[in-house]
């Protein structure tokens, strides 16, 4: 399909400076939206001395955004196309506007933009609103005006930390710069306020967690060699698995063997169909013979019946 378009364009001998007919518009739309062509092969097939817009579209598909923007700025000499390119590729490359600023403020060396370098440096390109062969000073002025326009129009897409180091020291403080800096300061102030709110919520959550931890740590039990299981009346010895469960009779929590607790749950399910759905802590404690050892802090234990 691309080869057919190129053959038809060769036969009509169209150039970038001419008014773009429907044929080139169709080719550009195809290159922009279609996935049924090879960008590498298409790039090799495109001529290097014309069809720069189409070449930029293929380069964007390859992720070579800086090269594509260089073609639009220097070869096509259309700053509006370069701006639209950034808008369309912002999701794919978030710093695409920063790339455009770099090109406008600090143009690449003469051998970077394909084979158009010498003609670019000779002033062949026509800039909107400028003479047919603008001087270097005119080009710099136009580019700086475009920089101010981009900063004020797309301020949310151009981080101030990346934009300010790029700006030349002799660049005038225009209204566009004022709009951009005011927008960035408002954004930074809003971000700071948001971070303070998040920090306050995190501190409150941390305090609440500390209080809950302190409460749970205070609700601990002491297991010794003389402690017996209230179910089987056997001692809870060294290396025994046990469970802490609430007790109405003891008005607190009691320690029972894990096997006894399991057996009790089986009996409960068999008799009335109730099933314990949550047991918070099952611990295995190593108790030294002849000594009372306080177990690690036990969380509050609740048994919820289904």
CORZI-V79885 format. One record per backbone hydrogen bond with DSSP energy under -0.5 kcal/mol. CO is the residue of the C=O (numbers start at 1). NH is the residue of the N-H. E is the energy in kcal/mol with one decimal. If there is no record, write none. Layout:
BEGIN
((CO | NH | E) (CO | NH | E))
END
This chain:
BEGIN
((1 | 5 | -2.1) (2 | 6 | -2.6) (3 | 7 | -2.3) (4 | 8 | -2.1) (5 | 9 | -2.3) (6 | 10 | -2.5) (7 | 11 | -1.6) (8 | 12 | -1.2) (9 | 13 | -1.4) (9 | 14 | -1.0) (15 | 18 | -1.3) (19 | 21 | -0.6) (21 | 25 | -1.7) (22 | 26 | -2.2) (23 | 27 | -2.0) (24 | 28 | -2.8) (25 | 29 | -2.3) (26 | 30 | -2.2) (27 | 31 | -2.6) (28 | 32 | -1.8) (29 | 33 | -2.1) (30 | 34 | -2.3) (37 | 39 | -0.7) (38 | 42 | -2.5) (39 | 43 | -2.5) (40 | 44 | -1.7) (41 | 45 | -1.5) (42 | 46 | -1.9) (51 | 55 | -1.8) (52 | 56 | -2.4) (53 | 57 | -1.9) (54 | 58 | -1.8) (55 | 59 | -2.3) (56 | 60 | -2.1) (57 | 61 | -1.4) (58 | 62 | -1.2) (59 | 64 | -2.4) (60 | 63 | -1.0) (63 | 65 | -1.4) (64 | 68 | -2.0) (65 | 69 | -2.8) (66 | 70 | -1.9) (67 | 71 | -1.8) (68 | 72 | -2.0) (69 | 73 | -2.5) (70 | 74 | -2.5) (70 | 75 | -0.7) (71 | 75 | -1.1) (71 | 76 | -3.0) (72 | 78 | -2.6) (77 | 79 | -0.5) (78 | 82 | -1.8) (79 | 83 | -2.2) (80 | 84 | -2.3) (81 | 85 | -2.4) (82 | 86 | -1.9) (83 | 87 | -2.0) (84 | 88 | -2.3) (85 | 89 | -1.7) (87 | 90 | -0.7) (89 | 93 | -2.5) (93 | 96 | -1.8) (95 | 99 | -1.7) (96 | 100 | -1.8) (97 | 101 | -2.3) (98 | 102 | -2.2) (99 | 103 | -1.8) (100 | 104 | -2.2) (101 | 105 | -2.7) (102 | 106 | -2.7) (109 | 112 | -1.6) (109 | 113 | -0.5) (112 | 114 | -2.1) (113 | 116 | -1.5) (116 | 120 | -2.6) (117 | 121 | -2.8) (118 | 122 | -1.7) (119 | 124 | -2.5) (120 | 123 | -1.6) (125 | 127 | -0.5) (125 | 134 | -0.6) (127 | 130 | -2.2) (131 | 127 | -0.7) (131 | 134 | -0.6) (135 | 139 | -2.4) (136 | 140 | -2.4) (137 | 141 | -2.1) (138 | 142 | -2.5) (139 | 143 | -2.7) (140 | 144 | -2.3) (141 | 145 | -2.1) (142 | 146 | -2.1) (143 | 147 | -2.2) (144 | 148 | -2.3) (145 | 149 | -2.2) (146 | 150 | -2.7) (147 | 151 | -2.4) (148 | 152 | -2.1) (149 | 153 | -2.4) (150 | 154 | -2.5) (154 | 157 | -1.3) (155 | 158 | -1.0) (157 | 159 | -0.5) (159 | 162 | -0.8) (159 | 163 | -2.0) (160 | 164 | -2.1) (163 | 166 | -1.1) (163 | 167 | -1.1) (164 | 167 | -0.7) (168 | 171 | -1.5) (172 | 174 | -1.4) (174 | 178 | -1.9) (175 | 179 | -2.5) (176 | 180 | -2.3) (177 | 181 | -2.8) (178 | 182 | -2.4) (179 | 183 | -2.2) (180 | 184 | -2.6) (181 | 185 | -2.6) (182 | 186 | -2.2) (183 | 187 | -2.1) (184 | 188 | -2.8) (185 | 189 | -2.6) (186 | 190 | -2.4) (187 | 191 | -2.7) (188 | 192 | -2.4) (189 | 193 | -2.4) (190 | 194 | -2.6) (191 | 195 | -2.6) (192 | 196 | -2.3) (193 | 197 | -2.2) (194 | 198 | -2.6) (195 | 199 | -2.7) (196 | 200 | -2.4) (197 | 201 | -2.5) (198 | 202 | -2.5) (199 | 203 | -2.3) (200 | 204 | -2.3) (201 | 205 | -2.5) (202 | 206 | -2.5) (203 | 207 | -2.5) (204 | 208 | -2.4) (205 | 209 | -2.4) (206 | 210 | -2.4) (207 | 211 | -2.3) (208 | 212 | -2.3) (209 | 213 | -2.6) (210 | 214 | -2.6) (211 | 215 | -2.2) (212 | 216 | -2.5) (213 | 217 | -2.7) (214 | 218 | -1.6) (215 | 219 | -0.7) (216 | 219 | -0.7) (218 | 220 | -1.2) (221 | 223 | -0.5) (221 | 295 | -1.3) (222 | 224 | -0.5) (223 | 293 | -1.1) (224 | 227 | -1.2) (227 | 236 | -2.8) (229 | 233 | -2.3) (234 | 229 | -3.2) (235 | 237 | -1.3) (237 | 240 | -1.4) (240 | 285 | -1.1) (241 | 258 | -2.3) (242 | 283 | -1.5) (243 | 245 | -0.6) (243 | 256 | -2.4) (245 | 254 | -3.1) (247 | 252 | -2.0) (252 | 247 | -3.4) (254 | 245 | -2.5) (254 | 256 | -0.5) (255 | 230 | -0.6) (256 | 243 | -2.8) (257 | 261 | -2.4) (258 | 262 | -2.4) (259 | 263 | -2.1) (260 | 264 | -2.3) (261 | 265 | -2.1) (262 | 266 | -2.1) (263 | 267 | -2.1) (264 | 268 | -2.1) (265 | 269 | -2.3) (266 | 270 | -2.0) (267 | 271 | -2.1) (268 | 272 | -2.3) (268 | 273 | -0.7) (268 | 274 | -0.8) (269 | 273 | -0.8) (275 | 306 | -1.5) (281 | 244 | -0.7) (283 | 242 | -2.1) (283 | 285 | -0.5) (285 | 239 | -1.5) (285 | 240 | -0.6) (285 | 287 | -0.7) (286 | 288 | -0.6) (288 | 291 | -1.4) (291 | 293 | -0.6) (293 | 223 | -1.2) (300 | 302 | -0.5) (302 | 304 | -0.5) (303 | 305 | -0.6) (304 | 277 | -2.2))
END
